[in-house]
Amino acid sequence: MALEYVTLGWNVIGIVVLAVAALSARSVALAGFGLDSLIEIGASTVV
């Protein structure tokens, strides 16, 4: 159970980093990858 929370926390940190990188680079690809990570977090909370 603790590993699930660590993984979710790591993914949230990754989203924040990707959002900052996408905004600073003005990259649609990085923004899309961040959105994919957000969807992955949503899916993992359901399962």
Secondary structure, DSSP 8 states (H G I E B T S, - for coil): -HHHHHHHHHHHHHHHHHHHHHHHHT-HHHHHHHHHHHHHHHHHHH-
